[in-house]
Amino acid sequence: MNIKSSQQLVEDANKTIETLSPEEVKRLMEKNEITLIDVRDIRELWRDGTIENSKHIPRGMLEFWLDPNSSYYQENKIKDSKKMVFFCAMGFRSALATKALVDMGFKNVANARGGFDALKNAGLKVIDKEKK
């Protein structure tokens, strides 16, 4: 069987999506010009925290929560029209998430290069994610 590797999928996605540096993300967050979306698994957020003022949309639900025709649609997740910038642990899942939304027709989306650790190292504030 000849399949594309996950690494190849990420590389292909990165060729077609906008990617922002951690410093650009920090600057845009400070100006309140973007909506930062964490696509990591909830257990990662509980363990490591998340970026302050980011929204959480699990990678497995992203397309469903943002599709107005889906029974899972969550209009409140994207009611503002700011650019949505996605991040995960290292930038791989969020690259695929960004590409999926571009394929769906979203125009104002980007990936945060380097993921959670890069954003944290750029000085974005990390907060605890409480278990509900």
C-alpha contacts under 8 A as a table, 3 or more apart, distances in Angstrom:
res1	aa1	res2	aa2	distance
4	K	8	Q	6.05
4	K	9	L	6.74
5	S	8	Q	5.07
5	S	9	L	6.39
6	S	9	L	5.03
6	S	10	V	6.27
7	Q	10	V	5.17
7	Q	11	E	6.17
8	Q	11	E	4.98
8	Q	12	D	6.01
9	L	12	D	5.12
9	L	13	A	6.09
9	L	96	L	7.48
10	V	13	A	5.02
10	V	14	N	6.12
10	V	92	F	6.01
10	V	93	R	7.86
10	V	95	A	6.25
10	V	96	L	6.16
11	E	14	N	5.16
11	E	15	K	6.55
12	D	15	K	5.34
12	D	16	T	7.06
13	A	16	T	5.50
13	A	17	I	6.26
13	A	95	A	6.16
13	A	96	L	6.15
13	A	99	K	5.67
14	N	17	I	5.44
14	N	18	E	7.55
14	N	19	T	7.46
14	N	95	A	6.36
16	T	99	K	7.39
17	I	95	A	7.64
17	I	98	T	6.90
17	I	99	K	6.22
17	I	102	V	7.62
17	I	110	A	6.54
17	I	111	N	7.43
18	E	109	V	7.29
18	E	110	A	4.85
18	E	111	N	6.34
19	T	110	A	5.45
19	T	111	N	4.68
19	T	112	A	5.83
19	T	113	R	6.06
20	L	24	E	5.93
20	L	25	V	6.31
20	L	110	A	6.77
20	L	111	N	6.14
20	L	112	A	5.11
20	L	113	R	5.88
21	S	24	E	5.14
21	S	25	V	6.30
21	S	112	A	6.16
21	S	113	R	5.35
21	S	114	G	7.88
22	P	25	V	5.05
22	P	26	K	6.17
22	P	112	A	6.34
22	P	113	R	6.32
22	P	114	G	7.33
22	P	118	A	6.06
22	P	119	L	5.13
22	P	122	A	5.92
23	E	26	K	5.07
23	E	27	R	6.22
23	E	119	L	7.74
23	E	122	A	5.98
24	E	27	R	5.14
24	E	28	L	6.13
25	V	28	L	5.16
25	V	29	M	6.01
25	V	85	V	7.94
25	V	112	A	6.94
25	V	119	L	7.73
26	K	29	M	5.11
26	K	30	E	6.15
26	K	119	L	7.45
26	K	122	A	7.11
26	K	123	G	7.42
26	K	124	L	6.23
27	R	30	E	5.18
27	R	31	K	6.42
28	L	31	K	5.10
28	L	32	N	6.11
28	L	33	E	5.26
28	L	34	I	6.06
29	M	32	N	4.81
29	M	33	E	6.08
29	M	34	I	5.94
29	M	35	T	7.64
29	M	36	L	7.72
30	E	33	E	7.79
32	N	35	T	7.82
33	E	82	K	6.13
33	E	83	K	7.16
34	I	82	K	5.07
34	I	83	K	4.86
34	I	84	M	5.89
34	I	85	V	6.73
35	T	54	S	6.79
35	T	55	K	7.53
35	T	82	K	6.04
35	T	83	K	6.07
35	T	84	M	4.82
35	T	85	V	6.12
36	L	53	N	7.51
36	L	54	S	4.78
36	L	55	K	6.30
36	L	84	M	5.95
36	L	85	V	4.87
36	L	86	F	5.97
36	L	87	F	7.55
37	I	54	S	5.41
37	I	55	K	4.77
37	I	56	H	5.65
37	I	57	I	6.60
37	I	84	M	6.79
37	I	85	V	5.96
37	I	86	F	4.75
37	I	87	F	6.28
38	D	50	T	7.44
38	D	54	S	6.56
38	D	55	K	6.04
38	D	56	H	4.81
38	D	57	I	6.17
38	D	58	P	7.34
38	D	86	F	5.97
38	D	87	F	5.17
38	D	88	C	5.89
39	V	56	H	6.14
39	V	57	I	5.18
39	V	58	P	4.57
39	V	59	R	4.77
39	V	62	L	7.81
39	V	86	F	6.77
39	V	87	F	6.16
39	V	88	C	5.44
39	V	93	R	7.51
39	V	94	S	6.56
39	V	97	A	7.96
40	R	44	E	6.34
40	R	45	L	7.08
40	R	56	H	7.78
40	R	57	I	7.75
40	R	58	P	5.75
40	R	59	R	6.42
40	R	87	F	7.68
40	R	88	C	5.05
40	R	89	A	6.78
40	R	93	R	7.99
41	D	44	E	5.41
41	D	45	L	6.85
41	D	58	P	5.74
41	D	59	R	7.31
42	I	45	L	5.10
42	I	46	W	6.30
42	I	58	P	7.16
43	R	46	W	5.03
43	R	47	R	6.12
44	E	47	R	5.08
44	E	48	D	5.80
44	E	49	G	7.37
45	L	48	D	5.25
45	L	49	G	4.62
45	L	50	T	5.66
45	L	128	D	7.56
45	L	129	K	5.76
46	W	49	G	5.74
46	W	128	D	6.93
46	W	129	K	5.13
46	W	130	E	6.49
46	W	131	K	6.76
48	D	128	D	7.37
49	G	126	V	6.09
49	G	127	I	5.36
49	G	128	D	4.34
49	G	129	K	5.26
50	T	54	S	7.32
50	T	116	F	7.71
50	T	126	V	5.34
50	T	127	I	5.53
50	T	128	D	6.45
50	T	129	K	6.56
51	I	54	S	5.62
51	I	116	F	7.73
51	I	119	L	7.94
51	I	120	K	7.54
51	I	124	L	6.52
51	I	125	K	5.74
51	I	126	V	4.55
51	I	127	I	6.09
52	E	124	L	7.47
52	E	125	K	5.60
52	E	126	V	5.61
52	E	127	I	5.60
55	K	77	K	7.60
57	I	61	M	6.75
57	I	62	L	5.93
57	I	65	W	7.90
58	P	61	M	5.47
58	P	62	L	6.17
59	R	62	L	5.27
59	R	93	R	7.29
59	R	94	S	7.82
59	R	97	A	6.76
60	G	63	E	7.80
61	M	64	F	5.33
61	M	65	W	5.89
62	L	65	W	5.32
62	L	66	L	6.20
62	L	97	A	7.38
63	E	66	L	5.38
63	E	67	D	6.03
63	E	100	A	7.41
63	E	101	L	7.06
64	F	67	D	5.31
64	F	70	S	5.71
64	F	71	S	7.68
64	F	72	Y	5.57
64	F	73	Y	5.96
65	W	68	P	7.86
65	W	70	S	7.25
65	W	72	Y	5.30
65	W	73	Y	4.18
65	W	74	Q	4.95
65	W	75	E	7.67
65	W	77	K	7.80
66	L	73	Y	5.69
66	L	74	Q	6.36
66	L	75	E	7.12
66	L	77	K	7.60
66	L	78	I	7.49
67	D	70	S	5.36
67	D	72	Y	7.94
67	D	73	Y	5.65
68	P	73	Y	5.48
68	P	74	Q	7.95
68	P	75	E	7.49
69	N	73	Y	7.06
70	S	73	Y	5.22
74	Q	77	K	5.69
74	Q	78	I	7.86
75	E	78	I	5.93
75	E	79	K	6.04
76	N	79	K	5.23
78	I	81	S	7.01
82	K	108	N	7.42
83	K	108	N	4.73
83	K	109	V	5.50
83	K	110	A	7.47
84	M	108	N	6.34
84	M	109	V	4.78
84	M	110	A	6.39
85	V	109	V	5.75
85	V	110	A	4.74
85	V	111	N	5.40
85	V	112	A	6.33
86	F	94	S	5.41
86	F	95	A	7.76
86	F	97	A	7.46
86	F	98	T	6.79
86	F	109	V	7.75
86	F	110	A	6.37
86	F	111	N	4.94
86	F	112	A	5.94
87	F	90	M	7.67
87	F	91	G	5.88
87	F	93	R	7.73
87	F	94	S	5.02
87	F	95	A	7.99
87	F	111	N	6.25
87	F	112	A	5.35
87	F	113	R	7.77
87	F	115	G	5.06
87	F	116	F	6.41
88	C	91	G	5.42
88	C	92	F	7.10
88	C	93	R	6.06
88	C	94	S	5.43
88	C	115	G	5.09
88	C	116	F	5.89
89	A	92	F	7.79
89	A	114	G	7.68
89	A	115	G	4.91
89	A	116	F	4.93
89	A	117	D	6.79
90	M	93	R	7.81
90	M	113	R	7.65
90	M	114	G	4.91
90	M	115	G	4.12
90	M	116	F	6.41
90	M	117	D	7.16
90	M	118	A	7.91
91	G	94	S	5.26
91	G	95	A	5.96
91	G	111	N	7.18
91	G	112	A	6.47
91	G	113	R	5.62
91	G	114	G	5.03
91	G	115	G	4.39
91	G	116	F	7.87
92	F	95	A	5.13
92	F	96	L	6.57
92	F	115	G	7.99
93	R	96	L	5.17
93	R	97	A	6.09
94	S	97	A	4.74
94	S	98	T	5.95
94	S	111	N	6.05
94	S	112	A	7.60
94	S	115	G	7.91
95	A	98	T	5.15
95	A	99	K	6.18
95	A	111	N	5.68
96	L	99	K	5.05
96	L	100	A	6.10
97	A	100	A	5.10
97	A	101	L	6.40
98	T	101	L	5.24
98	T	102	V	6.26
98	T	109	V	6.37
98	T	110	A	6.07
98	T	111	N	6.12
99	K	102	V	5.01
99	K	103	D	6.12
100	A	103	D	5.01
100	A	104	M	6.26
101	L	104	M	4.83
101	L	105	G	6.37
101	L	106	F	5.43
101	L	109	V	7.51
102	V	105	G	5.12
102	V	106	F	4.95
102	V	107	K	6.28
102	V	109	V	7.32
103	D	106	F	7.35
106	F	109	V	6.71
112	A	115	G	5.85
112	A	119	L	7.95
113	R	118	A	7.42
114	G	117	D	6.87
114	G	118	A	5.02
114	G	119	L	7.39
115	G	118	A	5.52
115	G	119	L	6.32
116	F	119	L	5.16
116	F	120	K	6.08
117	D	120	K	4.99
117	D	121	N	6.01
118	A	121	N	5.02
118	A	122	A	6.10
119	L	122	A	5.02
119	L	123	G	6.65
119	L	124	L	5.79
120	K	123	G	5.36
120	K	124	L	5.13
120	K	125	K	6.65
120	K	126	V	6.72
121	N	124	L	7.32
